[in-house]
Amino acid sequence: MTKPSRPTAGDERSGLSRRTLFAGASTVGALAAAATLIPRAPADASAAVESKPAPTKGGGYSLSDHVKQYYQTTRI
């Protein structure tokens, strides 16, 4: 029986194998493909939403439709 030879300084392999290289390349390709499919929001979409001005005399409560509907659901 022969003993397996130990790798010498010239035989050392780097940590980058062919399998690792192809796995990394396919991961980068998949990420690039996914990035192109993600829809982008228009830049002015956030500017389109405007809030009501603050009341000058304080308060701020208003009886809106969704509040009225809530009151309807709480009745017995």
N, C-alpha and C positions, 0 to 999 in steps of 0.2 A: 504494500500500500504506500502511496506517495502522499506526502503532506501538501495541502494547498499552499501555494506561495503567497506570501504577504505582498501587498502592493508597495512598490518603491516610490521614491519622491517623483519620478518621472511618470508613473502610472496613475497618479491621483486624479480622480474625476472631479469636476466641478459639481456644485449642487444643481446645476441646470441640465436636466436631461431632455431628451427629445419629447418625452411625454409631458413634462412640465411646460416646455416651450409651447407645444400645441394647445395644451389646456389653457394657458394664459392668453394665447392669441384668440382662441375661440371665445373666451370670456370677454375680452375687449370688443370683439366683433358683435357679440350679443348685446352688450351694453350700448354700443353705438347704434345698433338697430332699434333698440328700445327707446333710446333718446330721440330718434327721429319720429317715432310713432306717438309720443306724448304730445297732446295738443297744448299749445301755448295760449295763455290768456291775453286778450288785447290789453295794451298798455293803459288805455283810458277807461277800463272797466271799473276801477276803483273810484275814479272821479265822477262817474255817473250816479253814484249813490249819494244823495244829499240828505242831511238830517234837517228836522224842523228847527227853527230858531228857538232859543231858550225863552221862556215866558219872562216878561219884564216885571210882573208883579209877584213873582215867586210861584210856588205850586208846581205845576208841571203835569199834574194828573189830568188825563182826559178819558172820558168814557167812550172808548173805541169799540168797534164791532167784536173784536176777539174778547174784550172784557165783558161785554154784554152776553156773549155766548157762554163764557165761564159762569156768570151768574145764573144763566138758565140751567146749566148742568148741576148746580148746587142746590136747586130747589127740590123739595121732597114732595 
